[in-house]
């Protein structure tokens, strides 16, 4: 059993999952409630009690509107509490979240990066070309 744990743990080495949650004003109400339900389901399937069975070494949530706040989660409980307290407000700034994702490469030794966005897709801070350019820099 111990040998299996080591194999499992090494399989997720360097794998990072980032969930990016848009909490701008346009996400208020039903959209934000849908995000919270989706995040809860995702967390339950990926943040089990046994770290050796997790498909990602690091599980990070970025909540963004005008600003980006990021949080690394070690347990399902901390993740659920974090998501539960998210409130909608402000504008949407994709450039800031793309810059924050790019900064992860300096913070972690990443072999595989998976990014999931929960958003209505409306950047209200930047021109389309600025969003496209910041995405290309990733």
OpenMM code with the backbone's topology and positions (N, CA, C; nanometers):
from openmm import Vec3, app, unit

residues = "UNK UNK UNK UNK UNK UNK UNK UNK UNK UNK UNK UNK UNK UNK UNK UNK UNK UNK UNK UNK UNK UNK UNK UNK UNK UNK UNK UNK UNK UNK UNK UNK UNK UNK UNK UNK UNK UNK UNK UNK UNK UNK UNK UNK UNK UNK UNK UNK UNK UNK UNK UNK UNK UNK UNK UNK UNK UNK UNK UNK UNK UNK UNK UNK UNK UNK UNK UNK UNK UNK UNK UNK UNK UNK UNK UNK UNK UNK UNK UNK UNK UNK UNK UNK UNK UNK UNK UNK UNK UNK UNK UNK UNK UNK UNK UNK UNK UNK UNK UNK UNK UNK UNK UNK UNK UNK UNK UNK UNK UNK UNK UNK UNK UNK UNK UNK UNK UNK UNK UNK UNK UNK UNK UNK UNK UNK UNK UNK UNK UNK UNK UNK UNK UNK UNK UNK UNK UNK".split()
positions = [
    Vec3(0.0811, -0.1192, 0.0000),
    Vec3(0.0000, 0.0000, 0.0000),
    Vec3(0.0861, 0.1265, 0.0000),
    Vec3(0.1914, 0.1259, 0.0785),
    Vec3(0.2800, 0.2421, 0.0837),
    Vec3(0.3435, 0.2690, -0.0522),
    Vec3(0.3817, 0.1649, -0.1232),
    Vec3(0.4401, 0.1805, -0.2556),
    Vec3(0.3435, 0.2454, -0.3523),
    Vec3(0.2157, 0.2093, -0.3421),
    Vec3(0.1143, 0.2703, -0.4277),
    Vec3(0.1018, 0.4186, -0.3973),
    Vec3(0.1066, 0.4569, -0.2682),
    Vec3(0.0972, 0.5974, -0.2306),
    Vec3(0.2094, 0.6781, -0.2952),
    Vec3(0.3300, 0.6232, -0.2943),
    Vec3(0.4424, 0.6939, -0.3538),
    Vec3(0.4231, 0.7112, -0.5037),
    Vec3(0.3744, 0.6092, -0.5704),
    Vec3(0.3504, 0.6187, -0.7143),
    Vec3(0.2438, 0.7233, -0.7415),
    Vec3(0.1335, 0.7173, -0.6670),
    Vec3(0.0261, 0.8137, -0.6854),
    Vec3(0.0778, 0.9557, -0.6642),
    Vec3(0.1492, 0.9785, -0.5558),
    Vec3(0.1965, 1.1118, -0.5228),
    Vec3(0.2916, 1.1644, -0.6300),
    Vec3(0.3786, 1.0802, -0.6824),
    Vec3(0.4716, 1.1259, -0.7855),
    Vec3(0.3994, 1.1536, -0.9168),
    Vec3(0.2849, 1.0879, -0.9394),
    Vec3(0.2076, 1.1126, -1.0607),
    Vec3(0.1517, 1.2539, -1.0654),
    Vec3(0.1273, 1.3155, -0.9498),
    Vec3(0.0718, 1.4502, -0.9501),
    Vec3(0.1792, 1.5577, -0.9297),
    Vec3(0.3043, 1.5181, -0.9192),
    Vec3(0.4141, 1.6123, -0.8956),
    Vec3(0.4193, 1.7181, -1.0059),
    Vec3(0.4123, 1.8444, -0.9655),
    Vec3(0.4218, 1.9543, -1.0607),
    Vec3(0.2916, 1.9874, -1.1318),
    Vec3(0.1861, 1.9123, -1.1026),
    Vec3(0.0570, 1.9384, -1.1664),
    Vec3(-0.0212, 2.0394, -1.0823),
    Vec3(-0.0652, 2.1449, -1.1472),
    Vec3(-0.1337, 2.2541, -1.0781),
    Vec3(-0.2697, 2.2772, -1.1430),
    Vec3(-0.3721, 2.2852, -1.0591),
    Vec3(-0.5058, 2.3219, -1.1053),
    Vec3(-0.5372, 2.4602, -1.0508),
    Vec3(-0.5790, 2.5487, -1.1396),
    Vec3(-0.6206, 2.6828, -1.1000),
    Vec3(-0.7655, 2.7008, -1.1421),
    Vec3(-0.8514, 2.7313, -1.0458),
    Vec3(-0.9888, 2.7682, -1.0788),
    Vec3(-0.9977, 2.9194, -1.0669),
    Vec3(-1.0433, 2.9836, -1.1731),
    Vec3(-1.0552, 3.1291, -1.1780),
    Vec3(-1.2026, 3.1646, -1.1705),
    Vec3(-1.2411, 3.2300, -1.0621),
    Vec3(-1.3813, 3.2594, -1.0356),
    Vec3(-1.4076, 3.4085, -1.0533),
    Vec3(-1.4861, 3.4419, -1.1517),
    Vec3(-1.5264, 3.5804, -1.1779),
    Vec3(-1.6277, 3.6203, -1.0717),
    Vec3(-1.5948, 3.7182, -0.9899),
    Vec3(-1.6902, 3.7663, -0.8901),
    Vec3(-1.7255, 3.9128, -0.9139),
    Vec3(-1.7281, 3.9516, -1.0415),
    Vec3(-1.7669, 4.0884, -1.0764),
    Vec3(-1.9172, 4.1067, -1.0579),
    Vec3(-1.9621, 4.2293, -1.0669),
    Vec3(-2.1026, 4.2611, -1.0455),
    Vec3(-2.1982, 4.1859, -1.1361),
    Vec3(-2.1563, 4.1585, -1.2596),
    Vec3(-2.2450, 4.0876, -1.3532),
    Vec3(-2.2681, 3.9421, -1.3130),
    Vec3(-2.1896, 3.8926, -1.2176),
    Vec3(-2.2051, 3.7552, -1.1696),
    Vec3(-2.2973, 3.7472, -1.0475),
    Vec3(-2.3529, 3.8592, -1.0064),
    Vec3(-2.4395, 3.8621, -0.8885),
    Vec3(-2.5646, 3.7765, -0.9090),
    Vec3(-2.6118, 3.7162, -0.8011),
    Vec3(-2.7356, 3.6384, -0.8062),
    Vec3(-2.7146, 3.4966, -0.8540),
    Vec3(-2.7987, 3.4553, -0.9486),
    Vec3(-2.7972, 3.3168, -0.9978),
    Vec3(-2.6618, 3.2753, -1.0559),
    Vec3(-2.5931, 3.3618, -1.1349),
    Vec3(-2.4618, 3.3182, -1.1864),
    Vec3(-2.3637, 3.2819, -1.0747),
    Vec3(-2.3593, 3.3625, -0.9682),
    Vec3(-2.2661, 3.3341, -0.8582),
    Vec3(-2.3086, 3.2080, -0.7832),
    Vec3(-2.4362, 3.1885, -0.7645),
    Vec3(-2.4826, 3.0662, -0.6990),
    Vec3(-2.4450, 2.9432, -0.7819),
    Vec3(-2.4548, 2.9543, -0.9145),
    Vec3(-2.4158, 2.8434, -1.0027),
    Vec3(-2.2664, 2.8154, -0.9916),
    Vec3(-2.1854, 2.9212, -0.9832),
    Vec3(-2.0407, 2.9058, -0.9668),
    Vec3(-2.0115, 2.8315, -0.8368),
    Vec3(-2.0772, 2.8704, -0.7301),
    Vec3(-2.0526, 2.8068, -0.6005),
    Vec3(-2.0901, 2.6587, -0.6021),
    Vec3(-2.1998, 2.6252, -0.6686),
    Vec3(-2.2394, 2.4847, -0.6802),
    Vec3(-2.1358, 2.4078, -0.7623),
    Vec3(-2.0940, 2.4656, -0.8753),
    Vec3(-1.9928, 2.4012, -0.9591),
    Vec3(-1.8609, 2.3827, -0.8861),
    Vec3(-1.8206, 2.4841, -0.8110),
    Vec3(-1.6950, 2.4756, -0.7354),
    Vec3(-1.7036, 2.3699, -0.6258),
    Vec3(-1.8173, 2.3630, -0.5604),
    Vec3(-1.8351, 2.2628, -0.4556),
    Vec3(-1.8228, 2.1218, -0.5132),
    Vec3(-1.8863, 2.0990, -0.6265),
    Vec3(-1.8791, 1.9688, -0.6927),
    Vec3(-1.7360, 1.9373, -0.7348),
    Vec3(-1.6691, 2.0358, -0.7917),
    Vec3(-1.5301, 2.0172, -0.8342),
    Vec3(-1.4409, 1.9863, -0.7144),
    Vec3(-1.4566, 2.0622, -0.6080),
    Vec3(-1.3764, 2.0408, -0.4882),
    Vec3(-1.3951, 1.9024, -0.4295),
    Vec3(-1.5204, 1.8572, -0.4246),
    Vec3(-1.5480, 1.7242, -0.3698),
    Vec3(-1.4798, 1.6145, -0.4507),
    Vec3(-1.4702, 1.6329, -0.5808),
    Vec3(-1.4095, 1.5285, -0.6635),
    Vec3(-1.2565, 1.5366, -0.6673),
    Vec3(-1.1983, 1.6515, -0.6325),
    Vec3(-1.0533, 1.6671, -0.6464),
    Vec3(-0.9768, 1.6852, -0.5152),
    Vec3(-1.0459, 1.7220, -0.4093),
    Vec3(-0.9777, 1.7493, -0.2824),
    Vec3(-1.0150, 1.6476, -0.1754),
    Vec3(-0.9960, 1.5222, -0.2052),
    Vec3(-1.0248, 1.4175, -0.1076),
    Vec3(-0.9300, 1.4241, 0.0103),
    Vec3(-0.9626, 1.3504, 0.1152),
    Vec3(-0.8803, 1.3505, 0.2367),
    Vec3(-0.7411, 1.2937, 0.2134),
    Vec3(-0.7289, 1.1996, 0.1221),
    Vec3(-0.6011, 1.1338, 0.0968),
    Vec3(-0.5255, 1.2098, -0.0126),
    Vec3(-0.4232, 1.2839, 0.0278),
    Vec3(-0.3466, 1.3649, -0.0671),
    Vec3(-0.2843, 1.2819, -0.1783),
    Vec3(-0.2522, 1.1567, -0.1492),
    Vec3(-0.1873, 1.0723, -0.2501),
    Vec3(-0.2803, 1.0386, -0.3653),
    Vec3(-0.4096, 1.0556, -0.3457),
    Vec3(-0.5057, 1.0247, -0.4511),
    Vec3(-0.5473, 1.1474, -0.5320),
    Vec3(-0.4986, 1.2624, -0.4949),
    Vec3(-0.5349, 1.3849, -0.5657),
    Vec3(-0.4631, 1.3924, -0.7005),
    Vec3(-0.5350, 1.4313, -0.8053),
    Vec3(-0.4726, 1.4376, -0.9371),
    Vec3(-0.3803, 1.5589, -0.9561),
    Vec3(-0.3840, 1.6547, -0.8611),
    Vec3(-0.3009, 1.7745, -0.8709),
    Vec3(-0.2224, 1.7927, -0.7417),
    Vec3(-0.0982, 1.8336, -0.7568),
    Vec3(-0.0171, 1.8626, -0.6385),
    Vec3(-0.0644, 1.9916, -0.5713),
    Vec3(-0.1030, 2.0896, -0.6524),
    Vec3(-0.1474, 2.2190, -0.5994),
    Vec3(-0.2852, 2.2527, -0.6558),
    Vec3(-0.3728, 2.2990, -0.5689),
    Vec3(-0.5099, 2.3369, -0.6050),
    Vec3(-0.5261, 2.4818, -0.5621),
    Vec3(-0.5354, 2.5717, -0.6589),
    Vec3(-0.5361, 2.7162, -0.6319),
    Vec3(-0.6635, 2.7775, -0.6878),
    Vec3(-0.7220, 2.8670, -0.6103),
    Vec3(-0.8384, 2.9409, -0.6562),
    Vec3(-0.8006, 3.0875, -0.6710),
    Vec3(-0.8375, 3.1446, -0.7853),
    Vec3(-0.8205, 3.2879, -0.8080),
    Vec3(-0.9585, 3.3494, -0.8231),
    Vec3(-0.9913, 3.4370, -0.7320),
    Vec3(-1.1169, 3.5107, -0.7393),
    Vec3(-1.0824, 3.6478, -0.7944),
    Vec3(-1.1507, 3.6853, -0.9011),
    Vec3(-1.1118, 3.8097, -0.9659),
    Vec3(-1.2320, 3.8935, -1.0072),
    Vec3(-1.2117, 4.0220, -0.9981),
    Vec3(-1.2961, 4.1248, -1.0571),
    Vec3(-1.1979, 4.2319, -1.1017),
    Vec3(-1.1986, 4.3483, -1.0407),
    Vec3(-1.0974, 4.4493, -1.0708),
    Vec3(-0.9604, 4.4028, -1.0217),
    Vec3(-0.9594, 4.3258, -0.9139),
    Vec3(-0.8375, 4.2729, -0.8521),
    Vec3(-0.8423, 4.1205, -0.8518),
    Vec3(-0.7277, 4.0598, -0.8240),
    Vec3(-0.7205, 3.9136, -0.8169),
    Vec3(-0.6710, 3.8738, -0.6784),
    Vec3(-0.7438, 3.7852, -0.6145),
    Vec3(-0.7010, 3.7254, -0.4884),
    Vec3(-0.6845, 3.5761, -0.5129),
    Vec3(-0.5705, 3.5227, -0.4702),
    Vec3(-0.5500, 3.3797, -0.4904),
    Vec3(-0.5299, 3.3104, -0.3570),
    Vec3(-0.5706, 3.1845, -0.3539),
    Vec3(-0.5634, 3.1048, -0.2321),
    Vec3(-0.5327, 2.9611, -0.2691),
    Vec3(-0.4314, 2.9052, -0.2046),
    Vec3(-0.4000, 2.7634, -0.2222),
    Vec3(-0.4798, 2.6846, -0.1188),
    Vec3(-0.5354, 2.5707, -0.1605),
    Vec3(-0.6205, 2.4917, -0.0720),
    Vec3(-0.5562, 2.3570, -0.0421),
    Vec3(-0.5514, 2.3261, 0.0868),
    Vec3(-0.4959, 2.1988, 0.1321),
    Vec3(-0.6054, 2.0991, 0.1679),
    Vec3(-0.7288, 2.1509, 0.1878),
    Vec3(-0.8366, 2.0616, 0.2286),
    Vec3(-0.9681, 2.1051, 0.1651),
    Vec3(-1.0598, 2.0127, 0.1571),
    Vec3(-1.1923, 2.0418, 0.1042),
    Vec3(-1.2640, 2.1427, 0.1926),
    Vec3(-1.2464, 2.1320, 0.3221),
    Vec3(-1.3118, 2.2232, 0.4151),
    Vec3(-1.2672, 2.3683, 0.3922),
    Vec3(-1.1361, 2.3908, 0.3795),
    Vec3(-1.0873, 2.5275, 0.3574),
    Vec3(-1.1363, 2.5807, 0.2233),
    Vec3(-1.1397, 2.4943, 0.1230),
    Vec3(-1.1869, 2.5346, -0.0092),
    Vec3(-1.3349, 2.5733, -0.0051),
    Vec3(-1.4169, 2.4882, 0.0559),
    Vec3(-1.5602, 2.5171, 0.0630),
    Vec3(-1.5885, 2.6455, 0.1404),
    Vec3(-1.5171, 2.6666, 0.2493),
    Vec3(-1.5353, 2.7902, 0.3263),
    Vec3(-1.4954, 2.9133, 0.2451),
    Vec3(-1.3878, 2.9011, 0.1706),
    Vec3(-1.3413, 3.0125, 0.0875),
    Vec3(-1.4452, 3.0455, -0.0197),
    Vec3(-1.4931, 2.9452, -0.0896),
    Vec3(-1.5900, 2.9659, -0.1979),
    Vec3(-1.7223, 3.0187, -0.1430),
    Vec3(-1.7642, 2.9672, -0.0292),
    Vec3(-1.8914, 3.0077, 0.0314),
    Vec3(-1.8967, 3.1585, 0.0578),
    Vec3(-1.7828, 3.2169, 0.0922),
    Vec3(-1.7783, 3.3582, 0.1298),
    Vec3(-1.7595, 3.4546, 0.0130),
    Vec3(-1.7522, 3.4059, -0.1097),
    Vec3(-1.7316, 3.4930, -0.2250),
    Vec3(-1.8575, 3.5751, -0.2513),
    Vec3(-1.8379, 3.7040, -0.2739),
    Vec3(-1.9476, 3.7958, -0.3053),
    Vec3(-1.9164, 3.8658, -0.4369),
    Vec3(-2.0202, 3.8961, -0.5133),
    Vec3(-2.0029, 3.9622, -0.6430),
    Vec3(-1.9990, 4.1136, -0.6263),
    Vec3(-1.9171, 4.1772, -0.7088),
    Vec3(-1.9067, 4.3235, -0.7111),
    Vec3(-1.7849, 4.3663, -0.7899),
    Vec3(-1.7871, 4.4838, -0.8456),
    Vec3(-1.6725, 4.5349, -0.9205),
    Vec3(-1.6823, 4.5028, -1.0683),
    Vec3(-1.5728, 4.5271, -1.1371),
    Vec3(-1.5653, 4.5042, -1.2813),
    Vec3(-1.4847, 4.3779, -1.3085),
    Vec3(-1.4801, 4.3353, -1.4346),
    Vec3(-1.4067, 4.2142, -1.4731),
    Vec3(-1.2770, 4.2531, -1.5422),
    Vec3(-1.1648, 4.1990, -1.4943),
    Vec3(-1.0352, 4.2310, -1.5514),
    Vec3(-0.9594, 4.1016, -1.5822),
    Vec3(-0.9738, 4.0548, -1.7066),
    Vec3(-0.9043, 3.9326, -1.7473),
    Vec3(-0.7531, 3.9509, -1.7520),
    Vec3(-0.7073, 4.0710, -1.7874),
    Vec3(-0.5626, 4.0949, -1.7959),
    Vec3(-0.4966, 4.0676, -1.6616),
    Vec3(-0.5575, 4.1136, -1.5539),
    Vec3(-0.4999, 4.0903, -1.4201),
    Vec3(-0.4935, 3.9410, -1.3863),
    Vec3(-0.5987, 3.8672, -1.4188),
    Vec3(-0.5969, 3.7237, -1.3855),
    Vec3(-0.4964, 3.6495, -1.4733),
    Vec3(-0.4819, 3.6877, -1.5985),
    Vec3(-0.3807, 3.6247, -1.6839),
    Vec3(-0.2401, 3.6539, -1.6307),
    Vec3(-0.2172, 3.7763, -1.5826),
    Vec3(-0.0866, 3.8105, -1.5239),
    Vec3(-0.0606, 3.7266, -1.3986),
    Vec3(-0.1639, 3.7054, -1.3194),
    Vec3(-0.1490, 3.6257, -1.1969),
    Vec3(-0.1193, 3.4794, -1.2316),
    Vec3(-0.1854, 3.4273, -1.3332),
    Vec3(-0.1576, 3.2901, -1.3771),
    Vec3(-0.0123, 3.2800, -1.4232),
    Vec3(0.0321, 3.3786, -1.4995),
    Vec3(0.1708, 3.3795, -1.5463),
    Vec3(0.2686, 3.3797, -1.4286),
    Vec3(0.2349, 3.4507, -1.3210),
    Vec3(0.3241, 3.4570, -1.2045),
    Vec3(0.3359, 3.3225, -1.1327),
    Vec3(0.2396, 3.2339, -1.1541),
    Vec3(0.2483, 3.1003, -1.0933),
    Vec3(0.3728, 3.0262, -1.1398),
    Vec3(0.4118, 3.0501, -1.2627),
    Vec3(0.5291, 2.9811, -1.3167),
    Vec3(0.6556, 3.0188, -1.2406),
    Vec3(0.6556, 3.1350, -1.1752),
    Vec3(0.7694, 3.1752, -1.0937),
    Vec3(0.7609, 3.1169, -0.9526),
    Vec3(0.6389, 3.0851, -0.9091),
    Vec3(0.6165, 3.0387, -0.7725),
    Vec3(0.6229, 2.8874, -0.7571),
    Vec3(0.5913, 2.8138, -0.8617),
    Vec3(0.5837, 2.6681, -0.8543),
    Vec3(0.6635, 2.6070, -0.9692),
    Vec3(0.7124, 2.4864, -0.9460),
    Vec3(0.7728, 2.4102, -1.0553),
    Vec3(0.6592, 2.3336, -1.1218),
    Vec3(0.6128, 2.3861, -1.2334),
    Vec3(0.4933, 2.3337, -1.2975),
    Vec3(0.5303, 2.2447, -1.4150),
    Vec3(0.4783, 2.1220, -1.4104),
    Vec3(0.4942, 2.0314, -1.5244),
    Vec3(0.3671, 2.0311, -1.6088),
    Vec3(0.2556, 2.0602, -1.5437),
    Vec3(0.1266, 2.0618, -1.6138),
    Vec3(0.0357, 2.1613, -1.5429),
    Vec3(-0.0212, 2.2530, -1.6191),
    Vec3(-0.1109, 2.3542, -1.5638),
    Vec3(-0.2484, 2.3398, -1.6265),
    Vec3(-0.3491, 2.3259, -1.5420),
    Vec3(-0.4878, 2.3205, -1.5865),
    Vec3(-0.5593, 2.4414, -1.5277),
    Vec3(-0.6274, 2.5172, -1.6129),
    Vec3(-0.6986, 2.6370, -1.5687),
    Vec3(-0.8447, 2.6235, -1.6076),
    Vec3(-0.9324, 2.6451, -1.5102),
    Vec3(-1.0760, 2.6419, -1.5337),
    Vec3(-1.1329, 2.7787, -1.4974),
    Vec3(-1.2034, 2.8393, -1.5903),
    Vec3(-1.2681, 2.9682, -1.5659),
    Vec3(-1.4161, 2.9489, -1.5393),
    Vec3(-1.4656, 3.0151, -1.4363),
    Vec3(-1.6081, 3.0276, -1.4089),
    Vec3(-1.6403, 3.1752, -1.4300),
    Vec3(-1.6998, 3.2096, -1.5436),
    Vec3(-1.7209, 3.3491, -1.5790),
    Vec3(-1.8348, 3.3633, -1.6779),
    Vec3(-1.8846, 3.4860, -1.6880),
    Vec3(-1.9820, 3.5156, -1.7933),
    Vec3(-1.9109, 3.5730, -1.9156),
    Vec3(-1.7774, 3.5879, -1.9056),
    Vec3(-1.6958, 3.6243, -2.0211),
    Vec3(-1.6955, 3.7698, -2.0612),
    Vec3(-1.7351, 3.8585, -1.9731),
    Vec3(-1.7432, 4.0004, -2.0074),
    Vec3(-1.6316, 4.0784, -1.9384),
    Vec3(-1.5215, 4.1063, -2.0090),
    Vec3(-1.4163, 4.1914, -1.9545),
    Vec3(-1.4628, 4.3351, -1.9672),
    Vec3(-1.4722, 4.4047, -1.8558),
    Vec3(-1.5218, 4.5428, -1.8565),
    Vec3(-1.4132, 4.6440, -1.8237),
    Vec3(-1.2883, 4.6002, -1.8178),
    Vec3(-1.1771, 4.6891, -1.7848),
    Vec3(-1.0839, 4.7163, -1.9023),
    Vec3(-1.0786, 4.6253, -1.9971),
    Vec3(-0.9760, 4.6313, -2.1011),
    Vec3(-1.0372, 4.6204, -2.2397),
    Vec3(-0.9641, 4.6748, -2.3357),
    Vec3(-1.0020, 4.6557, -2.4752),
    Vec3(-0.9703, 4.5114, -2.5144),
    Vec3(-1.0423, 4.4621, -2.6127),
    Vec3(-1.0258, 4.3230, -2.6553),
    Vec3(-0.8814, 4.2907, -2.6913),
    Vec3(-0.8116, 4.3815, -2.7559),
    Vec3(-0.6732, 4.3560, -2.7970),
    Vec3(-0.5824, 4.3386, -2.6754),
    Vec3(-0.6071, 4.4115, -2.5670),
    Vec3(-0.5263, 4.3970, -2.4451),
    Vec3(-0.5484, 4.2598, -2.3822),
    Vec3(-0.6716, 4.2129, -2.3828),
    Vec3(-0.7026, 4.0809, -2.3292),
    Vec3(-0.6355, 3.9736, -2.4142),
    Vec3(-0.6452, 3.9875, -2.5455),
    Vec3(-0.5839, 3.8901, -2.6353),
    Vec3(-0.4324, 3.8880, -2.6182),
    Vec3(-0.3707, 4.0045, -2.6086),
    Vec3(-0.2251, 4.0113, -2.5916),
    Vec3(-0.1806, 3.9472, -2.4602),
    Vec3(-0.2539, 3.9728, -2.3526),
    Vec3(-0.2134, 3.9147, -2.2226),
    Vec3(-0.2328, 3.7632, -2.2241),
    Vec3(-0.3337, 3.7154, -2.2942),
    Vec3(-0.3537, 3.5710, -2.3061),
    Vec3(-0.2402, 3.5078, -2.3850),
    Vec3(-0.1993, 3.5721, -2.4922),
    Vec3(-0.0898, 3.5182, -2.5754),
    Vec3(0.0408, 3.5094, -2.4982),
    Vec3(0.0607, 3.5977, -2.4008),
    Vec3(0.1844, 3.5976, -2.3220),
    Vec3(0.1935, 3.4762, -2.2304),
    Vec3(0.0802, 3.4134, -2.2049),
    Vec3(0.0828, 3.2927, -2.1219),
    Vec3(0.1572, 3.1830, -2.1958),
] * unit.nanometer
topology = app.Topology()
chain = topology.addChain("A")
for resn in residues:
    res = topology.addResidue(resn, chain)
    for name in ("N", "CA", "C"):
        topology.addAtom(name, app.Element.getBySymbol(name[0]), res)
